[in-house]
Amino acid sequence: MAVIVHANENIDNALKRLHREVMREKILETYRDRVYRIKRADLDIQKRREWAKMKRRRRTAARRAK
């Protein structure tokens, strides 16, 4: 991954492009996941919480739509 800074380009714009590329390729997330071990149970708990949140939102939306 690289960003070429052109002669007439502002350094801030080049950094923004680099940041966008890092976010697009999920480099920081991958790094964070590999820095330390995450137990499978913790992953399951996290997934369950996300699903519960979506379920609550769907139910609330359905109730409001009536």
N, CA, C and O of each residue as an XYZ file, in Angstrom:
264
protein
N       0.857     -1.163      0.000
C       0.000      0.000      0.000
C       0.904      1.227      0.000
O       1.850      1.322      0.782
N       0.591      2.162     -0.895
C       1.406      3.370     -0.976
C       0.582      4.505     -1.548
O      -0.377      4.295     -2.290
N       0.973      5.693     -1.190
C       0.355      6.894     -1.735
C       1.484      7.771     -2.271
O       2.409      8.121     -1.538
N       1.403      8.113     -3.521
C       2.423      8.960     -4.136
C       1.989     10.409     -4.002
O       0.892     10.780     -4.419
N       2.853     11.220     -3.419
C       2.568     12.644     -3.254
C       3.095     13.367     -4.480
O       4.289     13.305     -4.774
N       2.218     14.047     -5.195
C       2.607     14.774     -6.397
C       3.261     16.094     -6.024
O       3.134     16.571     -4.896
N       3.956     16.670     -6.979
C       4.741     17.884     -6.714
C       3.861     19.046     -6.262
O       4.229     19.793     -5.355
N       2.712     19.194     -6.886
C       1.855     20.343     -6.562
C       0.726     19.986     -5.586
O      -0.225     20.753     -5.434
N       0.828     18.830     -4.928
C      -0.236     18.377     -4.036
C       0.079     18.729     -2.580
O       1.223     18.648     -2.133
N      -0.944     19.111     -1.878
C      -0.818     19.413     -0.460
C      -0.595     18.104      0.309
O      -1.199     17.081     -0.013
N       0.266     18.142      1.314
C       0.578     16.930      2.079
C      -0.648     16.422      2.843
O      -0.799     15.218      3.049
N      -1.520     17.341      3.259
C      -2.735     16.930      3.974
C      -3.653     16.107      3.080
O      -4.267     15.141      3.533
N      -3.744     16.491      1.810
C      -4.578     15.722      0.881
C      -4.016     14.319      0.673
O      -4.768     13.349      0.573
N      -2.704     14.220      0.610
C      -2.083     12.902      0.456
C      -2.333     12.043      1.688
O      -2.590     10.845      1.569
N      -2.258     12.649      2.874
C      -2.542     11.892      4.090
C      -3.987     11.432      4.141
O      -4.274     10.332      4.612
N      -4.898     12.267      3.658
C      -6.312     11.871      3.612
C      -6.493     10.666      2.690
O      -7.236      9.735      2.999
N      -5.789     10.706      1.537
C      -5.891      9.569      0.614
C      -5.337      8.302      1.252
O      -5.901      7.220      1.092
N      -4.229      8.440      1.975
C      -3.648      7.288      2.659
C      -4.608      6.747      3.714
O      -4.785      5.535      3.833
N      -5.219      7.636      4.469
C      -6.174      7.220      5.500
C      -7.359      6.496      4.879
O      -7.798      5.470      5.399
N      -7.881      7.013      3.777
C      -9.005      6.354      3.095
C      -8.624      4.955      2.648
O      -9.414      4.019      2.769
N      -7.405      4.815      2.127
C      -6.961      3.507      1.661
C      -6.813      2.532      2.830
O      -7.175      1.361      2.715
N      -6.284      3.015      3.948
C      -6.141      2.170      5.141
C      -7.517      1.716      5.621
O      -7.707      0.545      5.952
N      -8.469      2.635      5.659
C      -9.813      2.285      6.116
C     -10.479      1.310      5.145
O     -11.182      0.394      5.572
N     -10.266      1.499      3.856
C     -10.882      0.633      2.854
C     -10.371     -0.796      2.986
O     -11.141     -1.745      2.836
N      -9.078     -0.958      3.268
C      -8.498     -2.288      3.341
C      -8.557     -2.879      4.749
O      -8.075     -3.989      4.976
N      -9.146     -2.142      5.697
C      -9.350     -2.604      7.074
C      -8.045     -3.047      7.732
O      -8.013     -4.052      8.441
N      -6.983     -2.303      7.499
C      -5.680     -2.656      8.043
C      -5.664     -2.490      9.562
O      -5.152     -3.354     10.274
N      -6.217     -1.395     10.058
C      -6.207     -1.159     11.506
C      -7.031     -2.206     12.246
O      -6.627     -2.681     13.307
N      -8.189     -2.567     11.687
C      -9.019     -3.574     12.336
C      -8.307     -4.920     12.387
O      -8.349     -5.609     13.406
N      -7.658     -5.292     11.298
C      -6.923     -6.547     11.254
C      -5.789     -6.533     12.267
O      -5.564     -7.518     12.970
N      -5.082     -5.423     12.338
C      -3.980     -5.298     13.300
C      -4.491     -5.437     14.729
O      -3.902     -6.153     15.540
N      -5.591     -4.749     15.034
C      -6.155     -4.788     16.379
C      -6.575     -6.209     16.746
O      -6.405     -6.636     17.888
N      -7.120     -6.934     15.786
C      -7.552     -8.309     16.057
C      -6.368     -9.235     16.325
O      -6.487    -10.188     17.094
N      -5.234     -8.959     15.695
C      -4.092     -9.856     15.823
C      -3.133     -9.473     16.935
O      -2.219    -10.236     17.248
N      -3.320     -8.321     17.531
C      -2.417     -7.888     18.594
C      -2.531     -8.816     19.793
O      -1.523     -9.187     20.394
N      -3.738     -9.187     20.136
C      -3.935    -10.065     21.267
C      -5.019    -11.076     20.914
O      -5.819    -10.869     20.002
N      -5.021    -12.160     21.654
C      -5.949    -13.250     21.358
C      -7.332    -12.908     21.914
O      -7.462    -12.447     23.048
N      -8.349    -13.138     21.106
C      -9.726    -12.941     21.539
C     -10.361    -14.329     21.659
O     -10.357    -15.108     20.706
N     -10.898    -14.623     22.823
C     -11.509    -15.932     23.038
C     -12.775    -16.064     22.188
O     -13.466    -15.083     21.911
N     -13.051    -17.281     21.791
C     -14.230    -17.545     20.963
C     -15.512    -17.137     21.686
O     -16.449    -16.638     21.063
N     -15.550    -17.349     22.988
C     -16.739    -16.996     23.768
C     -16.989    -15.488     23.699
O     -18.136    -15.050     23.610
N     -15.919    -14.700     23.740
C     -16.083    -13.250     23.650
C     -16.643    -12.839     22.294
O     -17.469    -11.931     22.206
N     -16.187    -13.517     21.231
C     -16.728    -13.223     19.900
C     -18.209    -13.563     19.830
O     -19.002    -12.814     19.259
N     -18.576    -14.712     20.421
C     -19.987    -15.110     20.427
C     -20.840    -14.103     21.192
O     -21.945    -13.765     20.767
N     -20.320    -13.625     22.323
C     -21.047    -12.637     23.119
C     -21.243    -11.353     22.322
O     -22.321    -10.760     22.332
N     -20.187    -10.934     21.634
C     -20.272     -9.708     20.827
C     -21.320     -9.851     19.715
O     -22.108     -8.935     19.477
N     -21.324    -11.006     19.038
C     -22.306    -11.238     17.980
C     -23.725    -11.233     18.540
O     -24.640    -10.666     17.942
N     -23.898    -11.883     19.710
C     -25.214    -11.946     20.331
C     -25.722    -10.545     20.663
O     -26.896    -10.241     20.454
N     -24.831     -9.689     21.181
C     -25.228     -8.323     21.512
C     -25.663     -7.558     20.269
O     -26.659     -6.836     20.296
N     -24.905     -7.719     19.167
C     -25.268     -7.034     17.925
C     -26.624     -7.500     17.412
O     -27.446     -6.688     16.988
N     -26.857     -8.816     17.454
C     -28.136     -9.342     16.998
C     -29.278     -8.852     17.874
O     -30.358     -8.536     17.375
N     -29.038     -8.788     19.194
C     -30.082     -8.316     20.102
C     -30.422     -6.855     19.809
O     -31.585     -6.456     19.863
N     -29.403     -6.073     19.503
C     -29.631     -4.662     19.193
C     -30.474     -4.527     17.915
O     -31.404     -3.722     17.858
N     -30.135     -5.329     16.888
C     -30.902     -5.277     15.643
C     -32.336     -5.739     15.870
O     -33.279     -5.169     15.319
N     -32.488     -6.776     16.685
C     -33.819     -7.305     16.970
C     -34.680     -6.246     17.662
O     -35.846     -6.056     17.317
N     -34.081     -5.555     18.651
C     -34.808     -4.480     19.336
C     -35.220     -3.392     18.367
O     -36.352     -2.908     18.409
N     -34.307     -3.009     17.497
C     -34.619     -1.940     16.533
C     -35.740     -2.351     15.584
O     -36.633     -1.559     15.280
N     -35.682     -3.609     15.117
C     -36.721     -4.084     14.206
C     -38.087     -4.102     14.889
O     -39.088     -3.669     14.317
N     -38.112     -4.610     16.117
C     -39.380     -4.668     16.843
C     -39.938     -3.274     17.086
O     -41.137     -3.046     16.930
N     -39.062     -2.333     17.470
C     -39.510     -0.957     17.707
C     -40.057     -0.349     16.428
O     -41.090      0.321     16.446
N     -39.371     -0.579     15.322
C     -39.825     -0.030     14.040
C     -41.165     -0.639     13.646
O     -42.035      0.059     13.126
N     -41.335     -1.933     13.892
C     -42.585     -2.607     13.537
C     -43.732     -2.049     14.382
O     -44.838     -1.837     13.884
N     -43.451     -1.815     15.673
C     -44.487     -1.261     16.528
C     -44.880      0.140     16.086
O     -46.062      0.485     16.070
N     -43.896      0.937     15.731
C     -44.196      2.312     15.295
C     -44.920      2.356     13.960
O     -45.668      3.293     13.685
N     -44.696      1.337     13.126
C     -45.322      1.324     11.814
C     -46.811      0.999     11.878
O     -47.551      1.295     10.939
N     -47.256      0.389     12.983
C     -48.665      0.007     13.105
C     -49.575      1.203     13.186
O     -50.791      1.047     13.292
